[in-house]
Amino acid sequence: MGVPKGKTSRMKKGNRRSHHHAVTMAYSKCSNCGELKLNHRVCPSCGYYNKKQVVAKEEI
């Protein structure tokens, strides 16, 4: 079995984990209703995506 030859330094660990950080979500305004929505996703308030209605909203 492979066994580490020495202790892994804090710098080595830090360099390996340099990409393990939290990333904020990217929001944009819906072109139809102006609400904030996630990029490349259907607008949850009006159901539009790429200026086309994809999901029909149920009337209450």
MODELLER restraints for C-alpha pairs under 7 A, 6 or more apart:
rsr = mdl.restraints
at = mdl.atoms
rsr.add(forms.Gaussian(group=physical.xy_distance, feature=features.Distance(at['CA:26:A'], at['CA:38:A']), mean=6.22, stdev=0.5))
rsr.add(forms.Gaussian(group=physical.xy_distance, feature=features.Distance(at['CA:26:A'], at['CA:39:A']), mean=6.39, stdev=0.5))
rsr.add(forms.Gaussian(group=physical.xy_distance, feature=features.Distance(at['CA:27:A'], at['CA:36:A']), mean=6.15, stdev=0.5))
rsr.add(forms.Gaussian(group=physical.xy_distance, feature=features.Distance(at['CA:27:A'], at['CA:37:A']), mean=5.47, stdev=0.5))
rsr.add(forms.Gaussian(group=physical.xy_distance, feature=features.Distance(at['CA:27:A'], at['CA:38:A']), mean=4.70, stdev=0.5))
rsr.add(forms.Gaussian(group=physical.xy_distance, feature=features.Distance(at['CA:27:A'], at['CA:39:A']), mean=5.84, stdev=0.5))
rsr.add(forms.Gaussian(group=physical.xy_distance, feature=features.Distance(at['CA:28:A'], at['CA:36:A']), mean=5.51, stdev=0.5))
rsr.add(forms.Gaussian(group=physical.xy_distance, feature=features.Distance(at['CA:28:A'], at['CA:37:A']), mean=5.62, stdev=0.5))
rsr.add(forms.Gaussian(group=physical.xy_distance, feature=features.Distance(at['CA:28:A'], at['CA:38:A']), mean=6.30, stdev=0.5))
rsr.add(forms.Gaussian(group=physical.xy_distance, feature=features.Distance(at['CA:28:A'], at['CA:39:A']), mean=6.10, stdev=0.5))
rsr.add(forms.Gaussian(group=physical.xy_distance, feature=features.Distance(at['CA:29:A'], at['CA:35:A']), mean=5.44, stdev=0.5))
rsr.add(forms.Gaussian(group=physical.xy_distance, feature=features.Distance(at['CA:29:A'], at['CA:36:A']), mean=4.60, stdev=0.5))
rsr.add(forms.Gaussian(group=physical.xy_distance, feature=features.Distance(at['CA:29:A'], at['CA:37:A']), mean=6.16, stdev=0.5))
rsr.add(forms.Gaussian(group=physical.xy_distance, feature=features.Distance(at['CA:30:A'], at['CA:36:A']), mean=6.14, stdev=0.5))
rsr.add(forms.Gaussian(group=physical.xy_distance, feature=features.Distance(at['CA:30:A'], at['CA:37:A']), mean=6.39, stdev=0.5))
rsr.add(forms.Gaussian(group=physical.xy_distance, feature=features.Distance(at['CA:30:A'], at['CA:43:A']), mean=6.57, stdev=0.5))
rsr.add(forms.Gaussian(group=physical.xy_distance, feature=features.Distance(at['CA:31:A'], at['CA:51:A']), mean=6.66, stdev=0.5))
rsr.add(forms.Gaussian(group=physical.xy_distance, feature=features.Distance(at['CA:32:A'], at['CA:48:A']), mean=6.95, stdev=0.5))
rsr.add(forms.Gaussian(group=physical.xy_distance, feature=features.Distance(at['CA:32:A'], at['CA:51:A']), mean=6.76, stdev=0.5))
rsr.add(forms.Gaussian(group=physical.xy_distance, feature=features.Distance(at['CA:33:A'], at['CA:46:A']), mean=6.82, stdev=0.5))
rsr.add(forms.Gaussian(group=physical.xy_distance, feature=features.Distance(at['CA:37:A'], at['CA:43:A']), mean=5.76, stdev=0.5))
rsr.add(forms.Gaussian(group=physical.xy_distance, feature=features.Distance(at['CA:41:A'], at['CA:49:A']), mean=6.78, stdev=0.5))
rsr.add(forms.Gaussian(group=physical.xy_distance, feature=features.Distance(at['CA:42:A'], at['CA:48:A']), mean=5.73, stdev=0.5))
rsr.add(forms.Gaussian(group=physical.xy_distance, feature=features.Distance(at['CA:42:A'], at['CA:49:A']), mean=4.88, stdev=0.5))
rsr.add(forms.Gaussian(group=physical.xy_distance, feature=features.Distance(at['CA:43:A'], at['CA:49:A']), mean=6.47, stdev=0.5))
rsr.add(forms.Gaussian(group=physical.xy_distance, feature=features.Distance(at['CA:46:A'], at['CA:57:A']), mean=6.86, stdev=0.5))
rsr.add(forms.Gaussian(group=physical.xy_distance, feature=features.Distance(at['CA:47:A'], at['CA:53:A']), mean=5.89, stdev=0.5))
rsr.add(forms.Gaussian(group=physical.xy_distance, feature=features.Distance(at['CA:47:A'], at['CA:54:A']), mean=5.85, stdev=0.5))
rsr.add(forms.Gaussian(group=physical.xy_distance, feature=features.Distance(at['CA:47:A'], at['CA:55:A']), mean=4.65, stdev=0.5))
rsr.add(forms.Gaussian(group=physical.xy_distance, feature=features.Distance(at['CA:47:A'], at['CA:56:A']), mean=6.28, stdev=0.5))
rsr.add(forms.Gaussian(group=physical.xy_distance, feature=features.Distance(at['CA:47:A'], at['CA:57:A']), mean=6.68, stdev=0.5))
rsr.add(forms.Gaussian(group=physical.xy_distance, feature=features.Distance(at['CA:48:A'], at['CA:54:A']), mean=5.56, stdev=0.5))
rsr.add(forms.Gaussian(group=physical.xy_distance, feature=features.Distance(at['CA:48:A'], at['CA:55:A']), mean=6.81, stdev=0.5))
